[in-house]
Amino acid sequence: MRSELEASETEHETPVLKETLDSEDVWACENDSASCQDDSSQCSETLRASSSSPSVFSEESSNLAVEIPDFQLSSPRSCYEPFHPPAPPKSEEDALRCFGLSVQRQSSPSSGHFELQLDEFAVYLDTENYPCEMRCLHHLYARPGYSNFFFDGILSNNGQGKTFVKRIPISAVPVGQYGLQYHSVGNQIWLQSTYCGQSDIFYKLGLPAREYRRFFKAFLWVANLAKHFVDFLVFMEEKGTRVTIRHFQSAFGDWLLVVHGDAPDLMDWLAQHASNDFRTSVNANISFLYKEYRGIITGREYGYHDIWAEIWDFTKYPDLSTGTAQEPTVVTDYVYHRFSDLPFGNRLHNFPLSRRASELRERASLKHGLELACASHGPATSSFVNKTGGDISDITRAIKPGDTISTRRDGEVSRSMRRRELPNDFAGVDRRFALVQKVCERSGGGRYFEVLWYCRPSDTLCGLMKYPWGNELFLSDHCSCSEENKIQDCEALRVHSVQFRGDSTTTSEFFCRQRYLSKEKKWIALDDSDLICSHLNPRLQDATSGKYRPGDTFLIHVNLASSTSEACELISVNTRGAGIRLCFRKLLRRSNVDSTAVTSARNELVYSNESIECDPSGIVGKCHVRFFAHDENIPAPYNRAGVGGYFYITHRVSPAGLCVPLRSFPSSLRQGFDPAVVISELRGLDLFCGGGNFGRGLEEGGAVRMSWANDCNARAIHTYMANCSHPNLMSPFLGSIDDFQREAFSGNFSKSVPTIGSVDFISGGSPCPGFSTLTNDRTTDEQRKNQSLVAAFASCVDLYRPKYGLLENVPGILPSKANREQDVLGQFMCAIVGIGYQAQVFYLDASSCGSAQRRSRVFISFAAPNYKLPGKPQQTHSHPPETRYTSLGKLPTRRHVLVERDFLRATPFSYSVARQVSSGLPKIHNGQTDTCIAFPDHRLARGLTKGLKARISLIPNRPWGMNLRSASRGILTPAERGVFVTINRKTSKPNTEPHKLDRQSTAYGRLYPNQLIGAITTMQLPNDRKHGRQLHWDENRGLSVMEARRAQGFPDDEVILGTPAEQYKIVGNSVAREVALALGLSIREAWAESCADDQDTEAAKPLSSSLATGALGGNADHGPRHTSAAEASIRTRVIPQKRRRRATSRMLVVTGRAKEKCPPECIDAR
């Protein structure tokens, strides 16, 4: 038996059929404009007659009638029994003989063509998988297996001698009235049968059969699209303009109105298409358009227009691949030594850098404050901690605030802790290190120390993996101030020299350049204030004045009985004794207070004079609000239904309680950033870019401008460029990342291979099948290759040394208990933190950012030490009620997890649901017409075969969420359950597949309309037990491409190229747009703060203007940082960021000493 799911792929080798007939050659049609109008009127009357007919037909027997809705019929009436032909049936040969015609008769040039009228017709495909299924005529030759169409219908000669013919093979579908003098194709459409293929006999289409009307209506629209498409290309060629896909975004629609004016035919045709953007329509019907164009331009060069290279053969951007899919993964030497011990290590190839590439990388490292000595080395050693160096009492008496000391770990003294795990390459003695903050005298004699603890790499997300530097420490946010057990002087083993802000070239025992925050799972560059515990830092203890500023906007948990937070403007801060009371202005939801705008955007607010008071515990988080004129187009990110916590206001509440447009914008509110202000953007390199949903979402955040992109999928790259807002500034590299890196390593820089130092930002979602739980075997060569591409991404970071970067993958990239020593994510963290990057790992649900699907991903965000690390995007949408707390991975200390799901007590928006993605889309039932005029991508990615269609129809659509397992328990009969038994093609035995009925199976599962959609994957497999809940909740089909792309956040006005199956793959491989936008906004905020602190005023000026306090686009006040005298008293000399590299190479920084005398009972950092 053939596969149930037949891929619908375009056959580019479709034979070119010269089917277009010039109307002047047809003797039944006169060559004048009146004839054209008559034909158009006749066609319109035909459609009106069709629409006025009953929507069902009946076969009556006695008093019983079976009525089947037209949209439920998949085959012509002639295929059902009993069938009574509406005219005497004859074979095609006999029918032609009755009309006095013969295929041997050849017309002379002056006699024209012979045509018969064909009415009550239906066109269908008849194969094993699709028996007698009706099809639209424009799908003939459009895909594999679509070359054998048949028609049934009534032949007549101007209504005389009606004869019914059945199962007549079709060889051509000629369409007339091309040319600017015609407003539409009218009724100038014919069929030519295979029998008449060598003759001049054609069948002119008249009134379709009732059950075929929906198919013919779709074809008429596409036929007119082809006419206007061809006319446009011919016209533009005569003008010397090469047409691209971008011409169909708006220029094509404008041209139609100029050429045809307000012709009724054109107006009727345009009214069926909701948008002036025809790109998706052109892509959806490109096979038919190509065939028609080739039939018209006989003798011309068909490749004159760029659109064919863009969306037909996908050669606009040439494939630069030189190797195979299974070639070794190219990485730098540094990355090779980090990842070589992992299961895919044998697939890595350490490609040498050219001298030019090495020099440019060193220059970029110096600029951004990154590691220079990224060379391979032996195992990390810590033998120095065994040296006592003298009497222990002498050592402890000399300890002062600012010293770094070492102690034994608790497990060496007490057995209360579990055994601590250590990396395989750890060859020293495991000790704990601490920075002394305070030296205190015990009442009974002796001393104890208040300290800030250091972390070793193995105490962080690096875990058990290979970290490059054995002598690097990270200062933690964990102090001993609140601990009951203090470090006694007898427990100190030694004082160590530490070079703060140093690197691996240090001559000290250790160097410390970053702080590790265990709760947030991130590293941040060491700052002066970090060397003092927050309990001893006066500035950190009194941060209220900078934390709450009038004019800022916050999300407030107003109603404690609700799980919804509301946007409010802070009016005043009142200090009452030791407490703080905050007064807020309520910014009301417009849909709640304006009866005329109940369908307004979820994030549209109304300015009011209502106020509320609460203490700081009522604040859930920050939000961003901006004013716009009521008739203004709302730009991104404010037009994205609240993604990222961005709101907008166009109205206010009048004294009479009415919502009225704002005449002037209140100056008290500090607004969110202004998207219209041009800022200094980060030049981005988008790796594994796919169709660009991730990259465009990051761009919409306002800080990143993608300038280079890389992917090995031609359709994905061409989709990326078709939607790129700046195609002249974007240079894609179509090929593997290995080919890309070989060019860069060798110094062969070009337009599509950027020079080292020019890339400011790198993002990518490396292929996830190597880590996905949906992959049955992750140990195959193909999946090891996919896994190794994480190392390729790390290699690009090592090579280009950007300011910022972002990596995405599935949660499966985190280690399980069984493979703790094969932690790919941990090894990636070792690699980038070892270079000197700040970094953070976080877990994001797409639904928490506004997507309607259940899609969880792990992200690694990183930034060079000279720049602010972007924060984790704030959760803006609630979790569904059944959502469970999720924590993944364990650190070697076994006290902390690697990542976990956040749960806010209140969010500004509830989660989106499946029904929302289909809002406004028409019903397509089983999707058999495969054409939706208003929404061209509202079609199925895979054909529904006879067997699959039968199985889907057996799954009830009530109650919601039924699947094969639930339907089998008392609903399906034994015979119906037998429909789900398939035949194994190899063994010819039945596949009972009992696993599809187990408790966890979702095979043949229908979606819940009021719940989230499952993660969109690269193909639809409704019979799969792991992710089979892909069936529509009401209709007998899977999700359409349009529904899938909406679930992934693709805007309706973007085009995805390729066949439906290829489109679905691009969609499934994408990062949800809502997540990408939230991340892009986080990057913008960090970049803006970095530029505001930058000494380069020219780079900072555009950003500061977009964040001006109290102005339109105003946001936070980013003033310079100041160091208090208390911090300076303990501060070990910290090298300024701008000259860090030059200074650390010639200066040894040692632990500082307190200069002022303190009381003998307590010597502290102050």
Secondary structure, 3 states (H helix, E strand, C coil): CCCCEEECCCCCCCCCCCCCCCHHHECCCCCCHHHHHHHHHHHHHHHHHHHHCCCEEEEEECCEEEEEEHHHCCCCHHHCCCCCCCCCECCHHHHHHHCCCCCCCCCCCCCCEEEEEEEEEEEEECCCCCCCEECCHHHCCCCCCCCCEEEEEEEEECCEEEEEEEEEEEEECCECCCCCCCCCCCCCEEEEECCCCCCCEEEEECCECHHHHHHHHHHHHHHHHHHHHHHHHHHHHHCCCCCCHHHHCCHHHHHHHHHHCCCHHHHHHHHCCCCCCCHHHHHHCHHHHHHHHHHHCCCCCHHHCCHHHHHCCCCCCCECCCCCCCCCEEECHHHHHHHCCCCCHHHEEECCCCHHHHHHHHHHHHHHCCCCCCCCCCCCCCHHHHCCCCCHHHHHHCCCCCCEEEEECHHHHCCCCCCCCCCCCCCCCCEEEEEEEEEEECCCCCEEEEEEEEECHHHCCCCCCCCCCCCEEEEEEEECCCCCCCEEHHHCCEEECEEECCCCCCCCCEEEEEEEECCCCEEEECCHHHHCCCCCCHHHHCCHHHHCCCCCEEEECCCCCCCECEEEEEEEEEEECCEEEEEEEEEEEHHHHCCCCCCCCCCEEEEEEEEEEECHHHEEEECEEEECCCCCCCCCCCCCCCHHHEEEEEEEECCCCCEEECCCCCCCCCCCCCCCCCCCCEEEEEECCCCCHHHHHHHHCCCEEEEEEEECCHHHHHHHHHCCCCHHHCEEEECCHHHHHHHHHCCCCCCCCCCCCCCCEEEEECCCCCCCCCCCCCCCHHHHHHHHHHHHHHHHHHHHCCCEEEEEECHHHCCCHHHHHHCHHHHHHHHHHHHCCEEEEEEEEHHHHCCCEECEEEEEEEECCCCCCCCCCCCCECCCCCCCCCEEEECCCCCCEEEECCCCCCECECCCCHHHHCCCCCCCCCCCCCCCCCCCCCCECEEECHHHHHHHHCCCCCCCCCCHHHHHCCCCCHHHHHCCCEECCCCCCEECCHHHHCCCCCCCEECCCCCCEECCCCCCCCCCCCCCEEECCCCCCECEHHHHHHHCCCCCCCCCCCCHHHHHHHHHCCCCHHHHHHHHHHHHHHHHHHHHHCCCHHHHHHHHHHCCCCCCCCCCCCCCCCCCHHHHHHCCCCCCHHHHHHHHCCCCCCCCCCCCCCCCCEEECC
